[in-house]
Amino acid sequence: MNVIIDTNMLMAIVQFKIDVLSELKRLGARNIYIIDGTLEELKNINESKIIINTLNNLINEKEI
């Protein structure tokens, strides 16, 4: 299963401390994508560094 994560999901992961990546992996996600538009949108959000750092930490911990 392929999954595309949008800006709202990235913000929810940080805001609510949701472990979305583990759940997606449990459900069979093999590929998780973030589209370019989402990355561009993050650049305009003050909390973008926090979001990106949190995602990097989650990805490294879960090895997805």
C-alpha positions as semicolon CSV with decimal commas, in nm:
position;residue;x (nm);y (nm);z (nm)
1;M;0,000;0,000;0,000
2;N;0,126;0,348;-0,087
3;V;0,038;0,642;0,138
4;I;0,057;1,014;0,067
5;I;0,078;1,239;0,372
6;D;-0,042;1,597;0,341
7;T;0,040;1,907;0,544
8;N;-0,252;1,863;0,782
9;M;-0,140;1,513;0,870
10;L;0,216;1,629;0,932
11;M;0,092;1,901;1,163
12;A;-0,139;1,659;1,347
13;I;0,149;1,418;1,404
14;V;0,336;1,691;1,590
15;Q;0,041;1,865;1,755
16;F;-0,124;1,553;1,895
17;K;0,191;1,338;1,921
18;I;0,033;1,070;1,703
19;D;0,249;0,777;1,598
20;V;0,101;0,762;1,249
21;L;0,404;0,593;1,094
22;S;0,378;0,287;1,320
23;E;0,008;0,254;1,249
24;L;0,059;0,288;0,874
25;K;0,331;0,024;0,887
26;R;0,099;-0,204;1,088
27;L;-0,168;-0,160;0,820
28;G;0,077;-0,261;0,550
29;A;0,211;0,068;0,416
30;R;0,526;0,001;0,218
31;N;0,584;0,348;0,076
32;I;0,503;0,678;0,242
33;Y;0,522;0,989;0,025
34;I;0,516;1,361;0,093
35;I;0,446;1,560;-0,221
36;D;0,644;1,869;-0,321
37;G;0,345;2,099;-0,263
38;T;0,331;1,987;0,098
39;L;0,698;2,067;0,148
40;E;0,647;2,410;-0,009
41;E;0,350;2,473;0,219
42;L;0,558;2,379;0,523
43;K;0,809;2,646;0,436
44;N;0,537;2,906;0,504
45;I;0,442;2,764;0,844
46;N;0,627;2,884;1,154
47;E;0,635;2,538;1,309
48;S;0,782;2,373;0,998
49;K;1,122;2,308;1,157
50;I;0,954;2,130;1,448
51;I;0,743;1,924;1,207
52;I;1,040;1,826;0,992
53;N;1,257;1,738;1,293
54;T;0,979;1,530;1,446
55;L;0,924;1,343;1,119
56;N;1,293;1,273;1,083
57;N;1,303;1,135;1,436
58;L;0,996;0,917;1,376
59;I;1,135;0,786;1,050
60;N;1,474;0,707;1,202
61;E;1,320;0,534;1,506
62;K;1,075;0,326;1,305
63;E;1,304;0,262;1,009
64;I;1,028;0,323;0,756
